[in-house]
């Protein structure tokens, strides 16, 4: 199951996704873990595993919305462990 599938099934709330995204963007060096039922997702690992998202975050003049969308995409496509 991916985080996106958990989101569609309403196991991952919009508030939790937004909070994790904001926390990661505020300080990518701090660990941010989403807990979805008995599964966990490391947001930094999800971003690094998703090449497009990692590339988007490396763009110096990327807008906040572009950065936010990059993190959300990585999270929603990531498999839950």
N, C-alpha and C positions, 0 to 999 in steps of 0.2 A: 504494500500500500504506500502511495506517495502522500505527502502533506496535502497536495491538491485534492486527492481523493478523500482525505479526511476532512478537508474544508467543505467539499461538496456534500459530504455526509453529515455536516454540522458537528463534527468531533473537534474541529479546530475553528475557533471563533474569529471573527474579524478583529475584535479587540486584542486577542492574544497575538494574532499575526501582526497587527500594527505595532503593538508594544515591542515585540521581538525585532521587528524591522527598525524601529526608532532606536532601540537600545544598541543594536549592531552599528547603525550609522553614527550614533553619538560617540562610540569608542570601539572600533573594530578589534582592538587588542584585548578587550574584556570578553570573557566567555558569555555567550547567550545561548541558552538551551530552551527549546520549546518542548513542553511535555504534553503529549496528546494521548490520553488514556494511559496505557502502560508502555508507550513508546516515547522515545526522546529524539530530538533533532538538534544537532549542533549547527547553528546558523552560519558561523564562519566556515565550517567544513562544507556546508551546502554551497556557499558562494564560491569557494575555491574549486569545488568539483564541477561547477557550471561555468565553462569557459566564457560564454558571452557575458554573463554577469560580472565575472572578474575583470574582463576587458572594459566593460562599461564603467565600473568603479575606478578604473585606472585613468580615465579621461579627466584631465585637470579641470576643464571648464564645464563639466557636466552639471546640469541643473539639479537641485534637490529632488525634483520629481523623477528625473531620469535615474538617479541613484536609488531612490526608493523603489522604483519599478524593477530595477536590476536585482535588488535583494529579494523582493517579493517573488519574482520569477524563479530565482534559485531555490527559495524555500518551498514553493508550491510544487516544483518538479522533483524535489529530493525524496528519496525513499526513506521511510521511517525505520529506525533500528530498535 
